[in-house]
Amino acid sequence: MERFFKLKERGTTVKTEFIAGMTTFFAMVYILMVNANMFADPFGDGSNPLGVSYGAIYIATAISAVIGTTLAGLLSNLPLAQASGMGLNAFFVYTVCIGFGLSYANALVLILIEGLVFILLTVTGLRKKIFDALPATILAAIPSGIGLFIALLGLQNAGIVVPDSSTCVDLASFNLLHQSWGSIMPMVVTLCTLLAIVIMSHKNIRGSVLIGVVGGMALYYLLGLTVDGFYEGLDLQLISPADAFRDFGTQSLFTVFTEGFDFSAYIETHGSANLVLTIVTTALAFCMVDMFDTLGTLYAACERANLLDERGEPLNMNRGMLSDAIATTAGAICGTSTVTTFSEVNAGVAAGGRTGLTSVFCGLFFFIAMFLSPIAQLVPSCATAAALIYVGILMMGAVKNIDWSDFKVSVPAFLTLAIMPFTYNISYGIAFGLISYIVISVFCGDFKKIKVSSWVIAALFVAMLLLTH
């Protein structure tokens, strides 16, 4: 294990990697329930327009997470974790299936195409060249942009930041005269957990993030004694593994091959020309979002873990991206949307994860979760939210590498890190940063400094924004 994962070389131990893997799992395990609910009941009314059950998608999501996360650890020896990506799953369900009218099986074909394209790009080295096309100012802004994004997710998961009709977002009310203690208590748990993590980290207590999450979970259930009807309202129904695996085998597994290539129903309603346009533009959208979400997260995690080489590139970058490409292909075969590298891996990095052993342990926990679904449901979002906020804070340190006095550098960097949280999308931030960088460089006389590959990527971003969003 020492020779394979190089634990001593990277200053870590099996115990630290175990804690980091568990921390990553707790931070992203919500995807099992969220993805299953989104596919099986997208409108929350039990209508099930995609015709696939909760259990089938739960297992499909778990298996693809096990494959992607374990592969990432074994191939790249990086502390990465993968599962069906948020945002990409919503695009799959609400836009491609419900909006465009493609069937669940038809949409899986697009995911399969995306995975195969990424495998080809990675094997040929083109995917790394795409990374090289990003200017230094964009790379410097990516970690901080993802940090803001992660922190926003944590604040929203905790219920501290809430939607508002006039200002889009607002601070949740802590007023005991107008709000029930039951609605305020989870937010208090998040803030207490966050402060505990910060204090323990300052005292150099190893595993402070995981200890904080577990402590926050204990505090949540302890304070539940002070909330009327708290325990009666808990929904911890066990999914029968036999039923879930049966549905997975009949509804999801290999559906992309048995039913996916039959587009006759769509052609009858929309025509062949429309089908070709839909497939091309939709596949482009899936590819661009997944590619730059993965590149951004991979760079941010490696930068935080000090796993960049002398050229400032992530170690074993191609292998990390290859595991992502294989996982996306496996996800399509299993029956779920695009599998991508999760930004929540930074929680595991903050807990000390430095090698692929973190990923192997995380994959093991996802495997266990296939059979014991309440494990995922027992961890309240208010506890894991504190970890996400803390990680977001840590990642903001990357802004010190940006020259804010030079507008040619600072404006693309600002757009990169600002657009990510405001649009819930890492790739959109990179798109606006790169496009603005090229425009500013051209009109400021730096035309020759722009790489040809940067022009190509920017053109693809423009096409994606004009044709698919």
C-alpha positions as CSV (number, residue, x, y, z in Angstrom):
1,M,0.0,0.0,0.0
2,E,2.9,2.4,0.8
3,R,4.6,1.7,-2.5
4,F,1.4,2.0,-4.6
5,F,0.0,5.1,-3.0
6,K,3.3,6.7,-1.9
7,L,1.8,7.7,1.5
8,K,5.1,8.8,3.2
9,E,6.2,10.7,0.1
10,R,3.0,12.8,0.3
11,G,3.1,13.1,4.1
12,T,0.0,11.1,5.0
13,T,-1.1,7.9,6.6
14,V,-3.7,5.2,6.1
15,K,-5.7,6.6,9.1
16,T,-5.6,10.1,7.6
17,E,-6.7,8.8,4.2
18,F,-9.5,6.8,5.8
19,I,-10.8,9.9,7.6
20,A,-10.5,12.0,4.4
21,G,-12.4,9.3,2.4
22,M,-15.2,9.3,5.0
23,T,-15.3,13.1,5.0
24,T,-15.6,13.2,1.2
25,F,-18.3,10.5,1.3
26,F,-20.3,12.4,3.9
27,A,-20.0,15.7,1.9
28,M,-21.3,14.2,-1.3
29,V,-23.5,11.2,-0.3
30,Y,-26.6,13.4,-0.7
31,I,-26.3,12.7,-4.5
32,L,-27.7,9.2,-4.0
33,M,-31.0,10.5,-2.7
34,V,-31.2,13.7,-4.7
35,N,-30.4,12.0,-8.1
36,A,-32.9,9.1,-7.4
37,N,-35.7,11.6,-6.5
38,M,-35.0,13.8,-9.5
39,F,-35.3,10.9,-11.9
40,A,-38.2,9.1,-10.3
41,D,-40.3,12.1,-9.2
42,P,-39.0,15.2,-10.9
43,F,-42.1,17.3,-10.1
44,G,-42.6,16.0,-6.5
45,D,-46.1,14.7,-7.4
46,G,-45.4,11.0,-8.1
47,S,-46.0,11.4,-11.8
48,N,-42.7,9.7,-12.8
49,P,-42.5,10.8,-16.5
50,L,-39.2,9.1,-17.1
51,G,-40.6,5.7,-16.1
52,V,-37.8,4.7,-13.8
53,S,-38.0,3.9,-10.1
54,Y,-36.2,5.5,-7.2
55,G,-34.5,2.2,-6.3
56,A,-33.2,1.7,-9.8
57,I,-31.5,5.2,-10.0
58,Y,-30.3,4.9,-6.4
59,I,-28.3,1.8,-7.3
60,A,-27.2,3.2,-10.7
61,T,-25.9,6.3,-9.0
62,A,-24.1,4.3,-6.3
63,I,-22.5,1.9,-8.7
64,S,-21.2,4.6,-11.1
65,A,-19.9,6.5,-8.0
66,V,-18.0,3.3,-6.9
67,I,-16.6,2.8,-10.3
68,G,-15.5,6.4,-10.9
69,T,-14.2,7.1,-7.5
70,T,-12.2,3.9,-7.2
71,L,-10.8,4.2,-10.7
72,A,-9.7,7.8,-9.9
73,G,-7.8,6.5,-6.9
74,L,-6.2,3.6,-8.6
75,L,-5.4,5.2,-11.9
76,S,-4.3,8.7,-10.8
77,N,-3.4,8.3,-7.1
78,L,-5.3,11.6,-6.5
79,P,-7.9,12.1,-3.7
80,L,-10.8,12.5,-6.2
81,A,-14.4,11.3,-6.1
82,Q,-17.0,11.1,-8.8
83,A,-20.7,10.7,-9.1
84,S,-23.7,11.9,-11.2
85,G,-23.1,15.7,-11.3
86,M,-25.6,18.2,-10.0
87,G,-26.8,20.5,-12.7
88,L,-26.0,18.0,-15.3
89,N,-28.6,15.6,-13.9
90,A,-31.2,18.5,-13.9
91,F,-30.3,19.3,-17.5
92,F,-30.8,15.6,-18.4
93,V,-34.2,15.2,-16.7
94,Y,-35.8,18.6,-17.1
95,T,-34.4,19.9,-20.4
96,V,-33.5,16.8,-22.5
97,C,-36.2,14.4,-21.4
98,I,-39.1,16.6,-20.3
99,G,-38.3,19.7,-22.3
100,F,-37.0,18.2,-25.6
101,G,-39.1,15.1,-25.4
102,L,-36.4,12.5,-25.7
103,S,-37.0,9.3,-23.7
104,Y,-35.0,8.3,-20.7
105,A,-33.2,5.7,-22.8
106,N,-32.6,8.1,-25.7
107,A,-31.0,10.6,-23.4
108,L,-28.6,7.9,-22.1
109,V,-27.3,7.6,-25.6
110,L,-26.0,11.2,-25.4
111,I,-24.3,10.4,-22.2
112,L,-22.7,7.4,-23.8
113,I,-21.5,9.5,-26.7
114,E,-20.1,12.0,-24.3
115,G,-18.2,9.4,-22.3
116,L,-16.7,7.8,-25.5
117,V,-15.6,11.2,-26.8
118,F,-13.9,12.0,-23.6
119,I,-12.1,8.7,-23.6
120,L,-10.8,9.4,-27.1
121,L,-9.8,13.0,-26.2
122,T,-8.0,11.8,-23.0
123,V,-6.1,8.9,-24.7
124,T,-5.0,11.2,-27.5
125,G,-3.9,13.9,-25.1
126,L,-6.2,16.5,-26.5
127,R,-8.1,16.9,-23.2
128,K,-4.8,18.0,-21.6
129,K,-4.2,20.4,-24.4
130,I,-7.6,21.9,-23.7
131,F,-6.4,22.5,-20.1
132,D,-3.3,24.2,-21.4
133,A,-5.5,26.6,-23.4
134,L,-6.7,28.3,-20.2
135,P,-4.7,31.5,-19.4
136,A,-2.9,31.7,-16.0
137,T,-5.3,34.3,-14.7
138,I,-8.3,31.9,-15.3
139,L,-6.4,29.0,-13.6
140,A,-5.6,31.3,-10.6
141,A,-9.3,32.2,-10.3
142,I,-10.8,28.7,-10.6
143,P,-10.1,27.5,-7.0
144,S,-11.6,30.6,-5.5
145,G,-14.6,30.5,-7.8
146,I,-15.2,26.9,-6.8
147,G,-14.7,27.9,-3.2
148,L,-17.4,30.5,-3.4
149,F,-19.7,28.0,-5.2
150,I,-19.1,25.4,-2.5
151,A,-19.7,27.9,0.3
152,L,-23.0,29.0,-1.3
153,L,-24.1,25.4,-1.5
154,G,-23.3,24.9,2.1
155,L,-25.2,28.1,3.2
156,Q,-28.2,27.0,1.2
157,N,-28.1,23.4,2.4
158,A,-28.1,24.8,5.9
159,G,-31.1,27.0,5.2
160,I,-29.1,30.1,6.1
161,V,-29.3,31.6,2.6
162,V,-32.8,31.3,1.2
163,P,-34.6,32.3,-2.1
164,D,-36.2,35.7,-2.3
165,S,-38.6,37.0,-4.9
166,S,-37.2,40.5,-5.1
167,T,-33.5,40.0,-4.4
168,C,-33.1,36.3,-5.5
169,V,-31.4,35.4,-2.2
170,D,-31.8,36.6,1.4
171,L,-30.7,35.7,4.9
172,A,-33.1,33.3,6.7
173,S,-34.8,34.6,9.7
174,F,-33.4,33.8,13.2
175,N,-36.2,35.7,14.9
176,L,-37.7,33.4,17.6
177,L,-40.8,35.7,17.7
178,H,-41.7,34.9,14.1
179,Q,-40.0,31.6,13.4
180,S,-40.3,28.2,15.1
181,W,-37.2,26.8,17.0
182,G,-37.5,23.8,14.7
183,S,-36.6,25.9,11.6
184,I,-33.9,27.8,13.4
185,M,-32.2,24.9,15.1
186,P,-30.5,23.4,12.0
187,M,-28.9,26.7,11.2
188,V,-27.6,27.0,14.7
189,V,-26.1,23.5,14.3
190,T,-24.4,24.5,11.1
191,L,-22.8,27.6,12.7
192,C,-21.7,25.7,15.8
193,T,-20.2,22.9,13.6
194,L,-18.4,25.5,11.4
195,L,-16.9,27.2,14.4
196,A,-15.9,23.9,16.0
197,I,-14.1,22.9,12.7
198,V,-12.3,26.2,12.6
199,I,-11.1,26.0,16.2
200,M,-10.0,22.4,15.9
201,S,-8.1,23.2,12.6
202,H,-6.4,26.1,14.4
203,K,-5.3,23.7,17.1
204,N,-4.0,21.3,14.4
205,I,-6.3,18.5,15.4
206,R,-6.2,15.9,12.6
207,G,-9.6,15.0,11.1
208,S,-11.2,18.2,12.3
209,V,-13.6,18.3,9.4
210,L,-14.9,14.8,10.0
211,I,-15.0,15.2,13.8
212,G,-17.0,18.4,13.2
213,V,-19.5,16.7,10.9
214,V,-20.0,13.8,13.3
215,G,-20.3,16.2,16.2
216,G,-22.8,18.3,14.3
217,M,-24.9,15.2,13.5
218,A,-24.9,14.4,17.3
219,L,-25.8,18.0,18.2
220,Y,-28.6,17.9,15.6
221,Y,-30.3,14.8,17.1
222,L,-29.7,16.0,20.6
223,L,-31.4,19.3,19.9
224,G,-34.1,17.4,18.2
225,L,-35.3,16.6,21.8
226,T,-36.3,20.3,22.0
227,V,-38.4,20.3,18.9
228,D,-42.0,19.0,19.0
229,G,-42.6,16.1,16.6
230,F,-38.9,16.0,15.5
231,Y,-38.4,12.2,15.7
232,E,-41.9,11.4,14.4
233,G,-41.1,13.5,11.3
234,L,-37.9,11.6,10.4
235,D,-38.2,9.6,7.2
236,L,-35.7,6.8,7.4
237,Q,-37.4,4.0,5.4
238,L,-35.0,1.3,4.3
239,I,-34.9,0.6,0.6
240,S,-35.1,-3.1,0.1
241,P,-31.8,-4.0,-1.6
242,A,-33.5,-6.8,-3.4
243,D,-36.2,-4.6,-4.8
244,A,-33.8,-1.8,-5.7
245,F,-31.4,-4.2,-7.5
246,R,-34.3,-5.8,-9.4
247,D,-35.5,-2.5,-10.6
248,F,-32.0,-1.5,-11.6
249,G,-31.6,-4.7,-13.6
250,T,-34.9,-4.3,-15.4
251,Q,-35.2,-0.5,-15.8
252,S,-31.7,1.0,-16.0
253,L,-28.9,-1.4,-16.6
254,F,-28.1,-1.7,-20.4
255,T,-31.2,0.3,-21.3
256,V,-29.0,2.6,-23.4
257,F,-28.4,-0.4,-25.7
258,T,-31.7,-2.2,-25.6
259,E,-34.0,0.9,-26.1
260,G,-31.8,4.0,-26.4
261,F,-31.1,3.9,-30.1
262,D,-34.8,3.7,-31.0
263,F,-35.6,7.4,-31.8
264,S,-38.7,6.6,-33.9
265,A,-41.1,8.2,-31.4
266,Y,-39.1,11.4,-31.3
267,I,-38.8,11.5,-35.1
268,E,-42.5,11.0,-35.6
269,T,-43.2,14.0,-33.5
270,H,-40.3,16.4,-34.3
271,G,-38.7,15.1,-37.6
272,S,-35.3,13.7,-38.4
273,A,-33.6,17.1,-39.0
274,N,-34.7,18.3,-35.5
275,L,-33.3,15.1,-34.0
276,V,-29.9,15.6,-35.6
277,L,-29.8,19.2,-34.3
278,T,-30.9,18.2,-30.9
279,I,-28.3,15.5,-30.6
280,V,-25.4,17.7,-31.8
281,T,-26.2,20.7,-29.6
282,T,-27.2,18.7,-26.5
283,A,-24.1,16.5,-26.7
284,L,-22.0,19.7,-27.1
285,A,-23.6,21.1,-23.9
286,F,-23.0,17.9,-22.0
287,C,-19.4,17.7,-23.2
288,M,-18.5,21.3,-22.5
289,V,-20.0,21.4,-19.0
290,D,-18.6,18.1,-17.9
291,M,-15.1,18.8,-19.3
292,F,-14.6,22.1,-17.6
293,D,-16.3,21.1,-14.4
294,T,-13.8,18.3,-14.2
295,L,-10.8,20.3,-15.2
296,G,-11.7,23.1,-12.8
297,T,-12.4,20.8,-9.9
298,L,-9.2,18.7,-10.6
299,Y,-7.0,21.8,-10.7
300,A,-8.6,23.3,-7.6
301,A,-8.3,20.1,-5.5
302,C,-4.7,19.5,-6.6
303,E,-3.7,23.1,-5.9
304,R,-5.2,22.9,-2.4
305,A,-3.4,19.6,-1.8
306,N,-0.1,20.8,-3.2
307,L,-0.3,18.1,-5.9
308,L,0.8,20.3,-8.8
309,D,4.0,19.6,-10.8
310,E,6.7,22.1,-11.6
311,R,4.7,23.4,-14.5
312,G,1.7,24.1,-12.3
313,E,-0.3,21.1,-13.7
314,P,-2.1,18.5,-11.6
315,L,-0.1,15.3,-11.1
316,N,-1.2,12.4,-13.2
317,M,-3.7,14.7,-14.9
318,N,-4.5,12.5,-17.9
319,R,-5.2,9.5,-15.7
320,G,-7.5,11.5,-13.5
321,M,-9.5,12.6,-16.5
322,L,-9.5,9.1,-18.0
323,S,-11.2,7.8,-14.9
324,D,-13.8,10.5,-15.2
325,A,-14.4,9.6,-18.9
326,I,-14.7,5.9,-18.1
327,A,-17.1,6.6,-15.2
328,T,-19.3,8.7,-17.5
329,T,-19.5,5.8,-20.0
330,A,-20.2,3.4,-17.1
331,G,-22.8,5.7,-15.8
332,A,-24.6,5.7,-19.2
333,I,-24.6,1.9,-19.2
334,C,-25.9,1.8,-15.6
335,G,-28.6,4.3,-16.4
336,T,-27.7,7.6,-14.9
337,S,-26.6,11.0,-16.1
338,T,-23.1,12.4,-16.6
339,V,-20.6,11.2,-13.9
340,T,-18.2,14.0,-13.0
341,T,-15.6,14.9,-10.4
342,F,-17.3,16.5,-7.4
343,S,-16.1,19.8,-6.0
344,E,-16.9,18.3,-2.6
345,V,-13.6,16.4,-2.8
346,N,-12.0,19.5,-1.4
347,A,-13.6,18.6,2.0
348,G,-11.6,15.4,1.9
349,V,-8.5,17.3,0.9
350,A,-9.1,19.7,3.8
351,A,-9.2,16.6,6.1
352,G,-5.7,15.6,4.9
353,G,-6.4,13.4,1.9
354,R,-3.4,13.4,-0.4
355,T,-3.5,10.1,-2.3
356,G,-5.8,7.8,-4.2
357,L,-6.3,5.8,-1.0
358,T,-8.8,8.5,0.0
359,S,-10.8,7.7,-3.2
360,V,-10.7,4.0,-2.5
361,F,-12.1,4.4,1.0
362,C,-14.7,6.8,-0.4
363,G,-15.7,4.3,-3.1
364,L,-16.0,1.6,-0.3
365,F,-18.5,3.8,1.6
366,F,-20.5,4.3,-1.6
367,F,-20.6,0.5,-2.0
368,I,-21.8,0.0,1.5
369,A,-24.5,2.7,1.0
370,M,-26.0,0.6,-1.8
371,F,-27.2,-1.8,0.8
372,L,-27.7,0.5,3.8
373,S,-29.5,3.5,2.5
374,P,-30.3,5.0,5.9
375,I,-26.5,5.6,6.4
376,A,-26.9,8.4,3.8
377,Q,-30.1,9.7,5.4
378,L,-28.9,9.8,8.9
379,V,-26.3,12.5,8.2
380,P,-28.2,15.8,8.2
381,S,-27.4,18.4,5.6
382,C,-26.9,21.0,8.3
383,A,-23.8,19.1,9.5
384,T,-22.2,18.5,6.1
385,A,-23.1,22.1,5.1
386,A,-20.6,23.4,7.7
387,A,-17.8,21.4,6.1
388,L,-18.7,22.8,2.7
389,I,-18.6,26.4,4.0
390,Y,-15.2,25.7,5.7
391,V,-13.7,24.3,2.5
392,G,-15.0,27.3,0.6
393,I,-13.2,29.6,3.0
394,L,-9.9,27.6,2.6
395,M,-10.1,27.8,-1.2
396,M,-10.4,31.6,-1.2
397,G,-6.7,31.9,-0.5
398,A,-6.0,31.5,-4.2
399,V,-7.1,35.0,-5.0
400,K,-3.8,36.3,-3.6
401,N,-2.1,35.0,-6.8
402,I,-4.2,37.4,-9.0
403,D,-2.8,40.8,-9.9
404,W,-5.9,42.9,-9.1
405,S,-4.2,46.1,-10.3
406,D,-4.0,44.9,-13.9
407,F,-7.5,45.0,-15.4
408,K,-6.4,42.7,-18.3
409,V,-5.9,40.1,-15.6
410,S,-8.3,41.0,-12.9
411,V,-11.5,41.3,-15.0
412,P,-11.4,37.8,-16.5
413,A,-10.4,36.4,-13.1
414,F,-13.3,38.2,-11.4
415,L,-15.8,37.0,-14.0
416,T,-14.5,33.4,-13.6
417,L,-14.9,33.3,-9.8
418,A,-18.1,35.4,-9.7
419,I,-20.1,33.6,-12.4
420,M,-19.5,30.1,-10.9
421,P,-21.6,30.6,-7.7
422,F,-24.1,33.0,-9.4
423,T,-25.0,30.5,-12.1
424,Y,-24.4,27.2,-10.1
425,N,-22.0,26.2,-12.9
426,I,-18.2,25.9,-12.9
427,S,-17.9,25.7,-16.7
428,Y,-19.9,28.9,-17.2
429,G,-17.4,30.8,-15.0
430,I,-14.6,29.5,-17.1
431,A,-16.5,30.4,-20.3
432,F,-17.0,34.0,-19.3
433,G,-13.5,34.3,-18.0
434,L,-11.9,32.9,-21.2
435,I,-14.1,34.9,-23.6
436,S,-13.5,38.2,-21.7
437,Y,-9.8,37.5,-21.6
438,I,-9.6,37.1,-25.4
439,V,-11.7,40.2,-26.1
440,I,-9.7,42.3,-23.7
441,S,-6.4,41.0,-25.0
442,V,-7.3,41.6,-28.7
443,F,-8.3,45.3,-28.1
444,C,-5.3,45.9,-25.8
445,G,-2.8,44.8,-28.4
446,D,-2.0,41.4,-26.9
447,F,-3.4,39.5,-29.9
448,K,-0.3,37.4,-30.4
449,K,-0.3,36.1,-26.8
450,I,-3.6,34.3,-27.3
451,K,-3.1,30.6,-28.1
452,V,-4.9,29.0,-31.0
453,S,-6.4,26.4,-28.7
454,S,-7.8,29.3,-26.6
455,W,-9.6,30.6,-29.7
456,V,-11.1,27.1,-30.4
457,I,-12.3,26.6,-26.8
458,A,-13.8,30.1,-26.7
459,A,-15.6,29.5,-30.0
460,L,-17.1,26.2,-28.6
461,F,-18.2,28.1,-25.5
462,V,-19.9,30.7,-27.6
463,A,-21.6,28.0,-29.6
464,M,-22.8,26.2,-26.4
465,L,-24.2,29.5,-25.0
466,L,-26.0,30.4,-28.2
467,L,-27.4,27.0,-29.1
468,T,-28.1,25.2,-25.8
469,H,-28.7,27.7,-23.0
